[in-house]
Amino acid sequence: MADRSTPAHHNELGLFLRARRAATDPGQAGLPGDVGLRRVPGLRREELAHLAHISFDYVVRLEQGRTRRISRSVLDSLADALQLTPDERDYLFSLADVPTDTPARAPGRPDVAPQLRGLLDDMHDIPAVVLHRRMDILAWNRAASALLGDFQALPVPHRNIVRLTFLDDGFRSLYVDWPRVARECVAVLRQEAGHHRDDPDLTALVTELNDRDPDFRRWWADYQVAGPRQLVKRLHHPTAGSLTVDVQQLSVDTARDQLLATYTGHDTESRHALRFLLQWAGKRA
């Protein structure tokens, strides 16, 4: 039986192909409309083979983990047949050990440069955090503490956006649409698992979440993949009330494992609520 808790599992490629095959609509793939006669959703193996211009036996061997020898052209054909998004295509290539331009990254929590910490401190009116690629929270400013919670009070291993989203009741209750936000977190973590299958800290995080949260376990098995992007999140803050924030995730060129995430009001009402919150927090400091 496949080990659901280990992103470095030897047949992640086969599991991903099977999950995406099951999620592909035959009609949208240009196949005859016999959906009502199907016992299972998605594409059949022989249909994937036909669409990707490869043999049925080759699809079987790929899904069963009996081969990892895949050319770029075959990977492109599979990605096209499965209608993969750019993030999913990138994930597929990472599972097949196709070389990329991404440099090797060391495990562990990296240091945040003093200049970047200084930038955080100077952003008085903008909640901001520095995230590691695993979504570990490496640094934050006072505004982020007011909006998202007191990260300083947490043990260092617990300072992780995905872990907090699933296992911290207070953080979880911030999100009006928690299931959507949580699934987005899983998709980002799934992409990182594809790029860094030998990262012990990432493996430990996925194992813990698999063991402790049934929603994470189910969504992790769906193999949805997504990279960092601009997000809009609806919050219900215990002090500021309801507000909607834009989340910008900015790359740090001098530290390619790190992102600077900022939170700003999405509309006039939300900007007013955020300003009130920061003023309230400043008076309490």
Secondary structure as UniProt FT lines:
FT   TURN            4..5
FT   TURN            7..8
FT   TURN            10..11
FT   HELIX           12..23
FT   TURN            26..30
FT   HELIX           35..37
FT   HELIX           45..52
FT   HELIX           56..63
FT   TURN            64..65
FT   HELIX           72..81
FT   TURN            82..83
FT   HELIX           86..95
FT   TURN            96..97
FT   HELIX           114..122
FT   TURN            124..125
FT   STRAND          128..132
FT   TURN            133..134
FT   STRAND          136..140
FT   HELIX           142..148
FT   HELIX           151..153
FT   HELIX           156..158
FT   HELIX           161..167
FT   HELIX           169..173
FT   TURN            176..177
FT   HELIX           178..195
FT   TURN            197..198
FT   HELIX           200..212
FT   HELIX           214..220
FT   TURN            221..223
FT   STRAND          231..237
FT   TURN            238..240
FT   STRAND          241..251
FT   TURN            253..254
FT   TURN            256..257
FT   STRAND          258..265
FT   HELIX           268..284
//
